[in-house]
Amino acid sequence: MLLDRALDEITKRNKVVVGFELGNDYSQISYCRQDQSMPDTISLVMGEEQYNIPTVLCRKADTEESAAWSIGKEALKNVKEGNGILIQDLLELAKNKTNVKFGREEFQPEELLKIFVKKALAILSAYVRSEDIEAITFTMKEMDTHRMEVLREAVAHIGARNLGVYFLSHEDCFYQYMIHQPEEMWIHDVLLFDYQKEGIKSYLLQMNRKTSPVACFIETAVFPQMEIPDLSGKSETAKGAFYKQLDSVLLEIARKQCDQKTVTSVFLLGDSFSKEWCRESLKYLCRGRRVFQGNNLFSKGACYGARERILPSTLSTSYVYLSDDKLRANIGMTCDRGQQEIYYPILDAGTNWYEAHKSFDVILVKDNSITLNIVPVDGSKTRLARISLEGLKVRGNKTNRIGLFFYMEDPNAVQIEITDKGFGEFFLSTGQIWKECLPLEAIT
């Protein structure tokens, strides 16, 4: 088995990895420990598959701070009973940096998101000990660096001192989930339909088995025409007619997605899928394909991703997922070390843009510029990018120390921040800061 070595090591160390799907409407938490080959997902009711934790908070008035907050279904219950005020759209509030007021109190959205995450992970304590948690991978519909930093702070004091905190897109979680399943399930293409309140998003996983490692790709599409409106005021006849039409629309989408492709497996995520209404669509999808229904694939995929980060299996070297979120070039610089010239890697190709960051110091010797080596992974010619530090006087005696910080705010460019750090008490820093943007389209 490809996973034997990783599983044996986890067993010896008795460590736990966690996958946390954080959604604006609901969240889920999966975990894997010891010799488990498949992660488990925590349920709000023991013995039942109630995996969805509503991503909401309830703030109780006139209550001690430790008991002032509740989350999920408990929060909804408290609000329904008139025992607090409901706060929802936590991810959107954090993204837009929108404060929330309660009477004379005002809360920053980052603090509200931290409260939810900490209390959600507290539910996990009924299943595993916090000190056994070695890594957490968060997955969100939309990645952004601000919310990721908030999440890092939220889990800073959970579990092991060197707790690994990682982030994966839904596409990456789908990929991680599939390659950890029996290979007969993904010998050909795999199709995923994720049903959310705004409609369906499809994911088609394809592999080029002629490459080494095997290159994996995911195509996505959005179908807002599958949105289900509020039907509470409609008659049963009207509801039946609507769902019959919806089944026809889904059947057409399924045919287009499977047309001229060999699809091995199909996954249907979301509670909106039902055998009661999508009869014709299911008949079509089940012809020569294995069809699975559930709603915890992303959190389990995040869990697998966490395990691959801390204990890589041979799957990590046998398969590689290439996406628009990945850096498509190696970025580094040539430096002098004594009498020897060496290459110093900075950002590696294949890194998710939202995890691409590095900081270090260098000494300027010859002039007030640095040169970056950019090596695209598609075999294109290596390119050089020269950055001049205008206004900085280089003394020539190895006393010009600068700090370099590389990071990305989106998939399209590498941001570079350069700071004059001076040289101890001999030469104080001028306080100068230079900022450069390296567009990725220019290096691929």
Residue pairs with C-beta under 8 A, 6 or more apart in sequence:
2 313
2 314
2 315
2 318
3 37
3 180
3 313
3 315
5 311
5 313
5 314
6 307
6 308
6 311
6 312
6 313
7 35
7 36
7 37
8 35
9 311
10 17
10 32
10 33
10 34
10 35
10 307
10 311
11 34
11 35
13 134
14 33
14 34
14 132
15 33
15 132
15 133
15 134
15 160
15 310
16 31
16 32
16 33
16 128
16 129
16 132
16 133
16 134
16 159
17 31
17 32
17 33
17 133
17 134
17 135
17 136
17 137
17 303
17 306
17 307
17 310
18 29
18 30
18 31
18 121
18 124
18 133
18 135
18 136
18 137
18 303
18 306
19 29
19 30
19 31
19 39
19 136
19 137
19 139
19 173
19 298
19 299
19 300
19 301
19 302
19 303
19 304
19 305
19 306
20 27
20 28
20 29
20 117
20 120
20 121
20 136
20 137
20 138
20 139
20 299
20 302
21 27
21 28
21 29
21 138
21 139
21 140
21 173
21 296
21 298
21 299
21 302
22 55
22 91
22 117
22 138
22 139
22 140
22 151
23 55
23 91
23 140
23 141
24 55
24 89
24 90
24 91
24 92
24 141
25 54
25 55
25 196
25 197
26 52
26 53
26 54
26 55
27 52
27 53
27 55
27 116
27 120
28 41
28 42
28 51
28 52
28 53
28 295
28 296
28 298
28 299
29 41
29 42
29 53
29 120
29 121
29 123
29 124
29 299
30 39
30 40
30 41
30 42
30 296
30 299
30 300
30 302
30 303
31 39
31 40
31 42
31 124
31 127
31 128
31 303
32 38
32 39
32 40
32 303
32 304
32 307
33 128
33 132
38 300
39 299
39 300
39 303
39 304
40 127
41 51
41 296
41 299
41 300
42 51
42 123
42 124
42 126
42 127
43 49
43 50
43 51
44 50
44 51
44 52
44 53
44 72
44 73
44 123
51 295
51 296
51 299
52 295
53 71
53 72
53 73
53 120
53 123
54 71
54 72
54 73
54 75
54 76
55 88
55 90
55 91
55 116
56 71
56 72
56 75
56 76
56 86
56 87
56 88
56 90
56 116
57 69
57 70
57 71
57 75
57 86
57 87
57 88
57 90
57 112
57 115
57 116
58 69
58 70
58 71
58 74
58 75
58 76
58 78
58 79
58 83
58 84
58 85
58 86
58 87
59 68
59 69
59 84
59 85
59 87
59 102
60 67
60 68
60 69
60 70
60 78
60 83
60 84
61 84
61 85
61 102
61 103
69 115
69 119
70 78
70 84
70 119
71 115
71 116
71 119
71 120
72 120
75 84
75 86
76 86
78 84
79 85
79 86
85 102
87 93
87 100
87 112
90 109
90 112
90 113
90 116
91 113
91 140
91 147
92 98
93 100
93 109
93 112
93 113
94 109
94 110
94 112
94 113
94 146
94 147
94 150
95 142
95 144
95 146
95 147
96 109
97 108
97 109
97 110
97 146
98 109
99 106
99 107
99 108
99 109
100 106
100 107
100 109
100 112
101 107
110 150
110 153
113 147
113 150
113 151
113 154
114 150
114 153
114 154
117 151
117 154
117 155
118 154
118 155
118 158
121 130
121 155
121 158
124 130
130 158
130 159
131 159
131 160
132 159
133 158
133 159
133 160
133 163
134 159
134 160
134 163
134 164
134 310
135 163
135 164
135 165
135 166
135 306
135 307
135 309
135 310
136 155
136 158
136 159
136 163
136 164
136 165
136 166
136 306
137 165
137 166
137 167
137 168
137 302
137 303
137 305
137 306
137 309
138 148
138 151
138 165
138 166
138 167
138 168
138 302
139 167
139 168
139 169
139 170
139 172
139 173
139 298
139 299
139 301
139 302
140 147
140 167
140 169
140 170
141 170
143 167
143 169
143 325
143 352
143 354
144 354
145 354
145 407
145 408
145 409
148 167
148 354
151 165
151 167
152 165
155 163
155 165
156 163
164 306
164 309
164 310
166 305
166 306
166 309
166 355
167 352
167 354
167 355
168 176
168 301
168 302
168 305
168 352
169 323
169 325
169 352
170 194
170 203
170 298
171 203
171 218
171 220
171 321
171 323
171 325
172 301
172 305
172 321
172 323
172 325
172 352
173 297
173 298
173 299
173 300
173 301
173 302
173 305
174 192
174 203
174 205
174 218
174 297
174 298
174 301
175 205
175 216
175 218
175 301
175 321
176 301
176 302
176 304
176 305
176 308
177 297
177 298
177 300
177 301
177 304
178 185
178 186
178 190
178 205
179 186
179 216
179 315
179 319
180 304
180 315
184 264
185 264
185 265
185 290
186 205
186 207
186 264
186 265
187 264
188 261
188 262
188 263
188 264
189 204
189 205
189 206
189 261
189 262
189 263
189 264
190 204
190 205
190 263
190 264
190 265
190 266
190 267
191 202
191 203
191 204
191 205
191 257
191 258
191 263
191 265
191 266
191 267
192 202
192 203
192 204
192 205
192 266
192 267
192 269
192 297
193 200
193 201
193 202
193 266
193 267
193 268
193 269
193 270
193 273
194 200
194 201
194 202
194 203
194 269
194 270
195 226
195 268
195 269
195 270
195 271
195 272
195 273
196 270
197 227
197 228
198 224
198 227
199 222
199 223
199 224
199 225
199 226
199 227
200 222
200 223
200 226
200 250
200 253
201 220
201 221
201 222
201 223
202 220
202 221
202 222
202 223
202 253
202 257
203 218
203 219
203 220
204 218
204 219
204 220
204 257
204 261
205 216
205 217
205 218
206 216
206 217
206 218
206 219
207 214
207 215
207 216
207 217
207 319
208 214
208 215
208 216
208 217
213 317
213 318
213 319
213 320
214 318
214 319
214 320
215 320
215 322
216 319
216 320
216 321
216 322
217 321
217 322
217 323
218 321
218 323
221 257
223 249
223 253
225 249
226 246
226 249
226 250
226 253
228 246
228 272
231 238
231 239
231 242
234 242
243 276
243 277
244 277
246 277
246 278
247 277
247 278
247 279
247 280
247 281
248 280
250 278
250 281
251 280
251 281
251 284
254 281
254 284
254 285
255 284
257 263
258 285
263 289
264 289
264 290
265 289
265 290
265 291
265 292
266 285
266 289
266 290
266 291
266 292
267 291
267 292
267 293
267 294
267 297
268 291
268 292
268 293
268 294
269 293
269 294
269 295
269 297
269 298
270 295
271 295
273 293
275 282
282 291
285 291
307 313
308 315
308 316
320 350
322 350
324 411
325 352
325 353
325 354
325 411
326 349
326 350
326 351
326 352
326 353
327 347
327 348
327 349
327 350
327 351
327 352
327 353
327 356
327 408
327 440
328 349
328 376
328 377
328 378
328 440
328 443
328 444
329 349
329 374
329 375
329 376
329 377
329 440
329 443
329 444
330 345
330 347
330 348
330 349
330 373
330 374
330 375
330 377
331 345
331 346
331 347
331 372
331 373
331 374
331 375
331 406
331 414
331 438
331 443
332 343
332 344
332 345
332 346
332 347
332 372
332 373
332 375
333 343
333 344
333 346
333 370
333 371
333 372
333 373
334 341
334 342
334 343
334 344
334 371
334 373
335 341
335 342
335 343
335 344
335 362
336 342
336 365
343 373
346 358
346 372
346 406
347 356
347 358
347 406
347 414
349 375
349 376
349 377
350 377
353 408
353 410
353 411
354 408
356 406
356 407
356 408
356 414
357 405
357 406
357 407
357 408
358 405
358 406
359 403
359 404
359 405
359 406
360 403
360 404
361 401
361 402
361 403
361 404
361 421
362 370
362 401
362 402
362 404
363 398
363 399
363 400
363 401
364 370
364 389
364 392
364 394
364 400
364 401
364 402
365 394
365 396
365 398
366 394
366 396
367 394
368 388
368 389
368 390
368 392
368 393
368 394
368 400
369 386
369 387
369 388
369 389
370 386
370 387
370 389
370 404
370 418
371 384
371 385
371 386
371 387
372 384
372 385
372 386
372 387
372 438
373 382
373 383
373 384
374 382
374 383
374 384
374 385
374 443
375 382
376 382
376 383
376 443
376 444
378 444
380 444
383 442
383 443
385 438
385 443
387 416
387 418
387 434
387 436
389 402
389 418
389 420
389 432
389 434
390 434
391 432
392 400
392 402
392 420
392 430
392 432
394 400
395 427
399 423
399 426
399 427
400 420
400 423
400 427
401 421
401 422
401 423
402 418
402 419
402 420
402 421
403 418
403 419
403 421
404 416
404 417
404 418
405 416
405 417
405 418
405 419
406 414
406 415
406 416
407 414
407 415
407 417
408 414
408 415
409 415
411 440
412 439
412 440
412 441
413 437
413 438
413 439
413 440
414 437
414 438
414 440
415 435
415 436
415 437
415 438
416 435
416 436
416 437
416 438
417 433
417 434
417 435
418 433
418 434
418 435
418 436
419 429
419 432
419 433
420 429
420 430
420 431
420 432
420 433
421 429
422 428
422 429
422 430
